[in-house]
């Protein structure tokens, strides 16, 4: 299922609860505010609405199985430790 941007939290949670798993596509950068950094010219194609939606999904999935490309790995790292360096394309996930 493709989840549209702009859903209310309860609508998003309803869709999430009906899904068997979660796969997040790759894409633009996560806004640096999410990992307490500043916006630089290295950041490309930032979409705060997408960040909001995906971070909610990743939080709900954090304790279950998920197939995740690099962008959601950065999100998991950001949520769990609140640290990362640079943009998602230049992140040290150690």
Secondary structure as UniProt FT lines:
FT   TURN            5..6
FT   HELIX           9..18
FT   STRAND          23..24
FT   HELIX           32..35
FT   TURN            41..42
FT   HELIX           48..61
FT   TURN            62..63
FT   STRAND          67..68
FT   HELIX           70..81
FT   HELIX           88..90
//
